[in-house]
Amino acid sequence: MQKSNPKHPLRPRQKQNKPGEEGKMKPLPVFDYPKSDGSGRLQNKIAFITGGDSGIGKAVAILFAKEGADI
């Protein structure tokens, strides 16, 4: 951390948003392609996906489920 120096004052902290705020985005991000039914390549497989509630994790969870995996 930078020490206080009268010649070079500290910059103010940046406001950073928390991850997973897709609902505030305009237009909303697309996680699903409704015309795709999947090929069944993950049929009878189990997938453990972390972060499946938003972002890339959500897109992967939806895709794996369409391919037949148990999420």
Jmol script that loads the backbone (N, CA, C; Angstrom):
load data "model"
ATOM      1  N   MET A   1       0.844  -1.180   0.000  1.00  0.00           N
ATOM      2  CA  MET A   1       0.000   0.000   0.000  1.00  0.00           C
ATOM      3  C   MET A   1       0.885   1.237   0.000  1.00  0.00           C
ATOM      4  N   GLN A   2       0.480   2.250  -0.718  1.00  0.00           N
ATOM      5  CA  GLN A   2       1.258   3.468  -0.840  1.00  0.00           C
ATOM      6  C   GLN A   2       1.124   4.305   0.421  1.00  0.00           C
ATOM      7  N   LYS A   3       2.254   4.851   0.887  1.00  0.00           N
ATOM      8  CA  LYS A   3       2.231   5.731   2.050  1.00  0.00           C
ATOM      9  C   LYS A   3       1.805   7.127   1.617  1.00  0.00           C
ATOM     10  N   SER A   4       1.305   7.875   2.579  1.00  0.00           N
ATOM     11  CA  SER A   4       0.879   9.234   2.291  1.00  0.00           C
ATOM     12  C   SER A   4       2.099  10.108   2.012  1.00  0.00           C
ATOM     13  N   ASN A   5       2.018  10.884   0.957  1.00  0.00           N
ATOM     14  CA  ASN A   5       3.114  11.753   0.562  1.00  0.00           C
ATOM     15  C   ASN A   5       2.489  13.058   0.080  1.00  0.00           C
ATOM     16  N   PRO A   6       2.878  14.190   0.663  1.00  0.00           N
ATOM     17  CA  PRO A   6       2.250  15.454   0.258  1.00  0.00           C
ATOM     18  C   PRO A   6       2.462  15.791  -1.222  1.00  0.00           C
ATOM     19  N   LYS A   7       3.560  15.327  -1.820  1.00  0.00           N
ATOM     20  CA  LYS A   7       3.808  15.621  -3.226  1.00  0.00           C
ATOM     21  C   LYS A   7       2.914  14.784  -4.138  1.00  0.00           C
ATOM     22  N   HIS A   8       2.616  13.569  -3.722  1.00  0.00           N
ATOM     23  CA  HIS A   8       1.806  12.645  -4.517  1.00  0.00           C
ATOM     24  C   HIS A   8       0.675  12.099  -3.643  1.00  0.00           C
ATOM     25  N   PRO A   9      -0.453  12.793  -3.585  1.00  0.00           N
ATOM     26  CA  PRO A   9      -1.547  12.305  -2.736  1.00  0.00           C
ATOM     27  C   PRO A   9      -2.121  10.986  -3.266  1.00  0.00           C
ATOM     28  N   LEU A  10      -2.738  10.236  -2.371  1.00  0.00           N
ATOM     29  CA  LEU A  10      -3.358   8.969  -2.749  1.00  0.00           C
ATOM     30  C   LEU A  10      -4.548   9.223  -3.666  1.00  0.00           C
ATOM     31  N   ARG A  11      -4.701   8.349  -4.659  1.00  0.00           N
ATOM     32  CA  ARG A  11      -5.861   8.438  -5.537  1.00  0.00           C
ATOM     33  C   ARG A  11      -7.075   7.846  -4.824  1.00  0.00           C
ATOM     34  N   PRO A  12      -8.269   8.335  -5.120  1.00  0.00           N
ATOM     35  CA  PRO A  12      -9.461   7.746  -4.500  1.00  0.00           C
ATOM     36  C   PRO A  12      -9.674   6.320  -4.996  1.00  0.00           C
ATOM     37  N   ARG A  13     -10.307   5.499  -4.163  1.00  0.00           N
ATOM     38  CA  ARG A  13     -10.584   4.115  -4.537  1.00  0.00           C
ATOM     39  C   ARG A  13     -11.583   4.061  -5.678  1.00  0.00           C
ATOM     40  N   GLN A  14     -11.412   3.045  -6.509  1.00  0.00           N
ATOM     41  CA  GLN A  14     -12.331   2.852  -7.622  1.00  0.00           C
ATOM     42  C   GLN A  14     -13.581   2.132  -7.139  1.00  0.00           C
ATOM     43  N   LYS A  15     -14.706   2.472  -7.725  1.00  0.00           N
ATOM     44  CA  LYS A  15     -15.956   1.769  -7.438  1.00  0.00           C
ATOM     45  C   LYS A  15     -16.024   0.583  -8.377  1.00  0.00           C
ATOM     46  N   GLN A  16     -15.961  -0.625  -7.831  1.00  0.00           N
ATOM     47  CA  GLN A  16     -16.025  -1.826  -8.649  1.00  0.00           C
ATOM     48  C   GLN A  16     -17.293  -2.594  -8.312  1.00  0.00           C
ATOM     49  N   ASN A  17     -18.034  -2.931  -9.354  1.00  0.00           N
ATOM     50  CA  ASN A  17     -19.275  -3.678  -9.161  1.00  0.00           C
ATOM     51  C   ASN A  17     -18.976  -5.130  -8.838  1.00  0.00           C
ATOM     52  N   LYS A  18     -19.907  -5.738  -8.135  1.00  0.00           N
ATOM     53  CA  LYS A  18     -19.783  -7.157  -7.810  1.00  0.00           C
ATOM     54  C   LYS A  18     -20.069  -7.984  -9.061  1.00  0.00           C
ATOM     55  N   PRO A  19     -19.479  -9.185  -9.155  1.00  0.00           N
ATOM     56  CA  PRO A  19     -19.782 -10.038 -10.304  1.00  0.00           C
ATOM     57  C   PRO A  19     -21.214 -10.556 -10.246  1.00  0.00           C
ATOM     58  N   GLY A  20     -21.743 -10.942 -11.381  1.00  0.00           N
ATOM     59  CA  GLY A  20     -23.075 -11.531 -11.423  1.00  0.00           C
ATOM     60  C   GLY A  20     -24.190 -10.518 -11.532  1.00  0.00           C
ATOM     61  N   GLU A  21     -23.935  -9.370 -12.097  1.00  0.00           N
ATOM     62  CA  GLU A  21     -24.968  -8.349 -12.230  1.00  0.00           C
ATOM     63  C   GLU A  21     -25.491  -8.270 -13.660  1.00  0.00           C
ATOM     64  N   GLU A  22     -25.776  -9.435 -14.257  1.00  0.00           N
ATOM     65  CA  GLU A  22     -26.251  -9.455 -15.630  1.00  0.00           C
ATOM     66  C   GLU A  22     -27.616  -8.809 -15.777  1.00  0.00           C
ATOM     67  N   GLY A  23     -28.419  -8.836 -14.720  1.00  0.00           N
ATOM     68  CA  GLY A  23     -29.762  -8.282 -14.789  1.00  0.00           C
ATOM     69  C   GLY A  23     -29.773  -6.788 -15.069  1.00  0.00           C
ATOM     70  N   LYS A  24     -28.681  -6.099 -14.732  1.00  0.00           N
ATOM     71  CA  LYS A  24     -28.605  -4.655 -14.951  1.00  0.00           C
ATOM     72  C   LYS A  24     -28.087  -4.305 -16.343  1.00  0.00           C
ATOM     73  N   MET A  25     -27.674  -5.311 -17.100  1.00  0.00           N
ATOM     74  CA  MET A  25     -27.108  -5.057 -18.427  1.00  0.00           C
ATOM     75  C   MET A  25     -28.213  -4.848 -19.450  1.00  0.00           C
ATOM     76  N   LYS A  26     -27.962  -3.946 -20.392  1.00  0.00           N
ATOM     77  CA  LYS A  26     -28.916  -3.701 -21.465  1.00  0.00           C
ATOM     78  C   LYS A  26     -28.153  -3.709 -22.768  1.00  0.00           C
ATOM     79  N   PRO A  27     -28.473  -4.542 -23.719  1.00  0.00           N
ATOM     80  CA  PRO A  27     -29.454  -5.619 -23.653  1.00  0.00           C
ATOM     81  C   PRO A  27     -28.955  -6.758 -22.775  1.00  0.00           C
ATOM     82  N   LEU A  28     -29.885  -7.572 -22.313  1.00  0.00           N
ATOM     83  CA  LEU A  28     -29.526  -8.700 -21.465  1.00  0.00           C
ATOM     84  C   LEU A  28     -28.653  -9.687 -22.224  1.00  0.00           C
ATOM     85  N   PRO A  29     -27.664 -10.281 -21.553  1.00  0.00           N
ATOM     86  CA  PRO A  29     -26.828 -11.270 -22.230  1.00  0.00           C
ATOM     87  C   PRO A  29     -27.618 -12.525 -22.584  1.00  0.00           C
ATOM     88  N   VAL A  30     -27.223 -13.180 -23.655  1.00  0.00           N
ATOM     89  CA  VAL A  30     -27.902 -14.386 -24.117  1.00  0.00           C
ATOM     90  C   VAL A  30     -27.119 -15.596 -23.625  1.00  0.00           C
ATOM     91  N   PHE A  31     -27.746 -16.437 -22.796  1.00  0.00           N
ATOM     92  CA  PHE A  31     -27.105 -17.629 -22.267  1.00  0.00           C
ATOM     93  C   PHE A  31     -27.555 -18.883 -22.999  1.00  0.00           C
ATOM     94  N   ASP A  32     -28.620 -18.757 -23.753  1.00  0.00           N
ATOM     95  CA  ASP A  32     -29.244 -19.943 -24.322  1.00  0.00           C
ATOM     96  C   ASP A  32     -29.542 -19.713 -25.799  1.00  0.00           C
ATOM     97  N   TYR A  33     -29.333 -20.735 -26.586  1.00  0.00           N
ATOM     98  CA  TYR A  33     -29.717 -20.698 -27.989  1.00  0.00           C
ATOM     99  C   TYR A  33     -30.889 -21.656 -28.130  1.00  0.00           C
ATOM    100  N   PRO A  34     -32.122 -21.127 -28.181  1.00  0.00           N
ATOM    101  CA  PRO A  34     -33.310 -21.986 -28.105  1.00  0.00           C
ATOM    102  C   PRO A  34     -33.453 -23.004 -29.230  1.00  0.00           C
ATOM    103  N   LYS A  35     -32.835 -22.790 -30.380  1.00  0.00           N
ATOM    104  CA  LYS A  35     -32.995 -23.723 -31.498  1.00  0.00           C
ATOM    105  C   LYS A  35     -32.124 -24.962 -31.353  1.00  0.00           C
ATOM    106  N   SER A  36     -31.205 -24.955 -30.402  1.00  0.00           N
ATOM    107  CA  SER A  36     -30.282 -26.076 -30.224  1.00  0.00           C
ATOM    108  C   SER A  36     -30.853 -27.088 -29.234  1.00  0.00           C
ATOM    109  N   ASP A  37     -30.902 -28.356 -29.642  1.00  0.00           N
ATOM    110  CA  ASP A  37     -31.392 -29.414 -28.763  1.00  0.00           C
ATOM    111  C   ASP A  37     -30.259 -30.218 -28.153  1.00  0.00           C
ATOM    112  N   GLY A  38     -29.065 -30.050 -28.621  1.00  0.00           N
ATOM    113  CA  GLY A  38     -27.935 -30.824 -28.120  1.00  0.00           C
ATOM    114  C   GLY A  38     -27.818 -32.156 -28.836  1.00  0.00           C
ATOM    115  N   SER A  39     -26.663 -32.770 -28.699  1.00  0.00           N
ATOM    116  CA  SER A  39     -26.411 -34.035 -29.394  1.00  0.00           C
ATOM    117  C   SER A  39     -26.467 -35.238 -28.463  1.00  0.00           C
ATOM    118  N   GLY A  40     -26.591 -35.015 -27.163  1.00  0.00           N
ATOM    119  CA  GLY A  40     -26.642 -36.125 -26.220  1.00  0.00           C
ATOM    120  C   GLY A  40     -25.275 -36.699 -25.885  1.00  0.00           C
ATOM    121  N   ARG A  41     -24.210 -35.978 -26.196  1.00  0.00           N
ATOM    122  CA  ARG A  41     -22.856 -36.494 -25.959  1.00  0.00           C
ATOM    123  C   ARG A  41     -22.537 -36.659 -24.477  1.00  0.00           C
ATOM    124  N   LEU A  42     -23.266 -35.949 -23.612  1.00  0.00           N
ATOM    125  CA  LEU A  42     -23.008 -36.054 -22.176  1.00  0.00           C
ATOM    126  C   LEU A  42     -24.088 -36.859 -21.459  1.00  0.00           C
ATOM    127  N   GLN A  43     -24.836 -37.630 -22.220  1.00  0.00           N
ATOM    128  CA  GLN A  43     -25.890 -38.473 -21.638  1.00  0.00           C
ATOM    129  C   GLN A  43     -25.284 -39.416 -20.604  1.00  0.00           C
ATOM    130  N   ASN A  44     -25.946 -39.558 -19.452  1.00  0.00           N
ATOM    131  CA  ASN A  44     -25.516 -40.418 -18.342  1.00  0.00           C
ATOM    132  C   ASN A  44     -24.180 -39.987 -17.740  1.00  0.00           C
ATOM    133  N   LYS A  45     -23.829 -38.719 -17.879  1.00  0.00           N
ATOM    134  CA  LYS A  45     -22.629 -38.166 -17.253  1.00  0.00           C
ATOM    135  C   LYS A  45     -23.066 -37.184 -16.178  1.00  0.00           C
ATOM    136  N   ILE A  46     -22.204 -36.959 -15.202  1.00  0.00           N
ATOM    137  CA  ILE A  46     -22.476 -36.009 -14.125  1.00  0.00           C
ATOM    138  C   ILE A  46     -21.496 -34.852 -14.253  1.00  0.00           C
ATOM    139  N   ALA A  47     -22.011 -33.623 -14.162  1.00  0.00           N
ATOM    140  CA  ALA A  47     -21.166 -32.430 -14.238  1.00  0.00           C
ATOM    141  C   ALA A  47     -21.331 -31.628 -12.958  1.00  0.00           C
ATOM    142  N   PHE A  48     -20.219 -31.246 -12.369  1.00  0.00           N
ATOM    143  CA  PHE A  48     -20.208 -30.379 -11.188  1.00  0.00           C
ATOM    144  C   PHE A  48     -19.647 -29.041 -11.637  1.00  0.00           C
ATOM    145  N   ILE A  49     -20.502 -28.023 -11.695  1.00  0.00           N
ATOM    146  CA  ILE A  49     -20.110 -26.723 -12.233  1.00  0.00           C
ATOM    147  C   ILE A  49     -20.194 -25.687 -11.126  1.00  0.00           C
ATOM    148  N   THR A  50     -19.074 -25.021 -10.872  1.00  0.00           N
ATOM    149  CA  THR A  50     -19.081 -23.933  -9.894  1.00  0.00           C
ATOM    150  C   THR A  50     -19.400 -22.634 -10.619  1.00  0.00           C
ATOM    151  N   GLY A  51     -20.080 -21.747  -9.940  1.00  0.00           N
ATOM    152  CA  GLY A  51     -20.443 -20.474 -10.548  1.00  0.00           C
ATOM    153  C   GLY A  51     -21.522 -20.606 -11.591  1.00  0.00           C
ATOM    154  N   GLY A  52     -22.408 -21.581 -11.437  1.00  0.00           N
ATOM    155  CA  GLY A  52     -23.440 -21.828 -12.431  1.00  0.00           C
ATOM    156  C   GLY A  52     -24.616 -20.880 -12.365  1.00  0.00           C
ATOM    157  N   ASP A  53     -24.569 -19.864 -11.495  1.00  0.00           N
ATOM    158  CA  ASP A  53     -25.696 -18.946 -11.394  1.00  0.00           C
ATOM    159  C   ASP A  53     -25.538 -17.702 -12.263  1.00  0.00           C
ATOM    160  N   SER A  54     -24.336 -17.475 -12.811  1.00  0.00           N
ATOM    161  CA  SER A  54     -24.148 -16.289 -13.641  1.00  0.00           C
ATOM    162  C   SER A  54     -22.945 -16.452 -14.563  1.00  0.00           C
ATOM    163  N   GLY A  55     -22.908 -15.625 -15.578  1.00  0.00           N
ATOM    164  CA  GLY A  55     -21.756 -15.549 -16.466  1.00  0.00           C
ATOM    165  C   GLY A  55     -21.465 -16.828 -17.230  1.00  0.00           C
ATOM    166  N   ILE A  56     -20.168 -17.123 -17.353  1.00  0.00           N
ATOM    167  CA  ILE A  56     -19.733 -18.290 -18.114  1.00  0.00           C
ATOM    168  C   ILE A  56     -20.230 -19.575 -17.467  1.00  0.00           C
ATOM    169  N   GLY A  57     -20.230 -19.634 -16.132  1.00  0.00           N
ATOM    170  CA  GLY A  57     -20.707 -20.828 -15.439  1.00  0.00           C
ATOM    171  C   GLY A  57     -22.151 -21.152 -15.778  1.00  0.00           C
ATOM    172  N   LYS A  58     -22.984 -20.121 -15.876  1.00  0.00           N
ATOM    173  CA  LYS A  58     -24.387 -20.334 -16.225  1.00  0.00           C
ATOM    174  C   LYS A  58     -24.510 -20.851 -17.655  1.00  0.00           C
ATOM    175  N   ALA A  59     -23.749 -20.262 -18.568  1.00  0.00           N
ATOM    176  CA  ALA A  59     -23.797 -20.699 -19.960  1.00  0.00           C
ATOM    177  C   ALA A  59     -23.335 -22.148 -20.096  1.00  0.00           C
ATOM    178  N   VAL A  60     -22.287 -22.520 -19.368  1.00  0.00           N
ATOM    179  CA  VAL A  60     -21.783 -23.897 -19.417  1.00  0.00           C
ATOM    180  C   VAL A  60     -22.809 -24.858 -18.829  1.00  0.00           C
ATOM    181  N   ALA A  61     -23.437 -24.482 -17.715  1.00  0.00           N
ATOM    182  CA  ALA A  61     -24.437 -25.344 -17.088  1.00  0.00           C
ATOM    183  C   ALA A  61     -25.612 -25.599 -18.033  1.00  0.00           C
ATOM    184  N   ILE A  62     -26.071 -24.563 -18.716  1.00  0.00           N
ATOM    185  CA  ILE A  62     -27.183 -24.719 -19.659  1.00  0.00           C
ATOM    186  C   ILE A  62     -26.773 -25.614 -20.825  1.00  0.00           C
ATOM    187  N   LEU A  63     -25.584 -25.390 -21.360  1.00  0.00           N
ATOM    188  CA  LEU A  63     -25.109 -26.192 -22.485  1.00  0.00           C
ATOM    189  C   LEU A  63     -24.941 -27.659 -22.091  1.00  0.00           C
ATOM    190  N   PHE A  64     -24.338 -27.922 -20.928  1.00  0.00           N
ATOM    191  CA  PHE A  64     -24.159 -29.304 -20.471  1.00  0.00           C
ATOM    192  C   PHE A  64     -25.505 -29.983 -20.256  1.00  0.00           C
ATOM    193  N   ALA A  65     -26.479 -29.250 -19.702  1.00  0.00           N
ATOM    194  CA  ALA A  65     -27.804 -29.832 -19.488  1.00  0.00           C
ATOM    195  C   ALA A  65     -28.459 -30.181 -20.824  1.00  0.00           C
ATOM    196  N   LYS A  66     -28.296 -29.319 -21.825  1.00  0.00           N
ATOM    197  CA  LYS A  66     -28.853 -29.619 -23.150  1.00  0.00           C
ATOM    198  C   LYS A  66     -28.189 -30.834 -23.776  1.00  0.00           C
ATOM    199  N   GLU A  67     -26.933 -31.066 -23.445  1.00  0.00           N
ATOM    200  CA  GLU A  67     -26.208 -32.222 -23.974  1.00  0.00           C
ATOM    201  C   GLU A  67     -26.535 -33.499 -23.203  1.00  0.00           C
ATOM    202  N   GLY A  68     -27.343 -33.394 -22.140  1.00  0.00           N
ATOM    203  CA  GLY A  68     -27.805 -34.575 -21.433  1.00  0.00           C
ATOM    204  C   GLY A  68     -27.139 -34.853 -20.102  1.00  0.00           C
ATOM    205  N   ALA A  69     -26.248 -33.970 -19.638  1.00  0.00           N
ATOM    206  CA  ALA A  69     -25.550 -34.206 -18.369  1.00  0.00           C
ATOM    207  C   ALA A  69     -26.471 -33.928 -17.188  1.00  0.00           C
ATOM    208  N   ASP A  70     -26.236 -34.635 -16.085  1.00  0.00           N
ATOM    209  CA  ASP A  70     -26.894 -34.338 -14.820  1.00  0.00           C
ATOM    210  C   ASP A  70     -26.056 -33.277 -14.129  1.00  0.00           C
ATOM    211  N   ILE A  71     -26.661 -32.127 -13.858  1.00  0.00           N
ATOM    212  CA  ILE A  71     -25.935 -31.009 -13.256  1.00  0.00           C
ATOM    213  C   ILE A  71     -26.117 -31.038 -11.749  1.00  0.00           C
TER     214      ILE A  71
END
end "model"
wireframe off; spacefill off
backbone 0.3
color backbone group
